[in-house]
Amino acid sequence: MASILVTCYSRTGKTKLLAEAIGRGAAEVAGMNVDVLAFNRVTASDFVRYDGIILGSPVYFGGVASEFKELIDDTTFVRGKLCGKVGAAFTTAGDRTGGKETAILSIVQAMLIHGMIVVGDPIANSEGNEEHSGGHYGLAADGQLNETDIEHGVNFGRYVAKIVARMAEEKSV
Ligand SMILES: Cc1cc2nc3c(=O)[nH]c(=O)nc-3n(C[C@H](O)[C@H](O)[C@H](O)COP(=O)(O)O)c2cc1C
């Protein structure tokens, strides 16, 4: 049994929609225990309990929201305890060229500093879904989210969860 935490900061609910989609996709993987937790219910010390951590923030001025950055900064208190965990990132933005990649990379940067194993969002990440327009470094959407964005969220969650499951299996051998 492996576990995944999905959480995000979300002021107007768009990033939260992606978090929920990611959670649904991750839960499709057999034996995966998935918690999609409200941002205000999560502290950095919760991260230690999970095999995979999927984090999201809206793009604020090309970076992450300050509220989200505060949570990231608090992970300094669990330094060393996140090594080898799987990490992945997602974001939403107002504009198509609004800074999604820079925001995602700043999340991924923190994960790498912790020694986490970061999973990106490939162009085609699920069987028969050749049109998946992945976020490259993580899942990204902009403007009003549509069904395709939600579907990408589900696919991304499933993809990350499959890797978490594989790694947990290796650990147990
Ligand atoms: C303070 C602030 C800064 C923002 N900066 C950007 C930005 O740099 N680029 C962009 O595309 N959207 C920007 N936006 C729009 C949000 O990223 C976008 O609406 C996002 O989807 C909101 O997510 P949420 O509904 O989860 O809160 C900004 C919004 C706020 C409130």
The ligand as a Gaussian input file, in Angstrom:
#p B3LYP/6-31G(d) Opt

LIG

0 1
 C       -1.930000      38.380000      -6.945000
 C       -2.212000      37.673000      -8.242000
 C       -1.201000      37.562000      -9.184000
 C       -1.424000      36.880000     -10.377000
 N       -0.405000      36.775000     -11.281000
 C       -0.608000      36.130000     -12.449000
 C        0.448000      35.995000     -13.400000
 O        1.579000      36.427000     -13.205000
 N        0.178000      35.344000     -14.561000
 C       -1.070000      34.850000     -14.845000
 O       -1.252000      34.276000     -15.915000
 N       -2.076000      34.911000     -13.940000
 C       -1.875000      35.541000     -12.749000
 N       -2.894000      35.633000     -11.832000
 C       -4.150000      34.891000     -12.100000
 C       -4.170000      33.537000     -11.400000
 O       -2.955000      32.829000     -11.575000
 C       -5.270000      32.652000     -11.971000
 O       -6.512000      33.298000     -11.930000
 C       -5.330000      31.334000     -11.234000
 O       -5.964000      30.377000     -12.043000
 C       -6.098000      31.453000      -9.914000
 O       -6.086000      30.216000      -9.275000
 P       -7.113000      29.849000      -8.114000
 O       -8.491000      29.939000      -8.707000
 O       -6.768000      28.475000      -7.715000
 O       -6.921000      30.841000      -6.995000
 C       -2.696000      36.311000     -10.644000
 C       -3.727000      36.444000      -9.690000
 C       -3.480000      37.112000      -8.504000
 C       -4.593000      37.225000      -7.483000

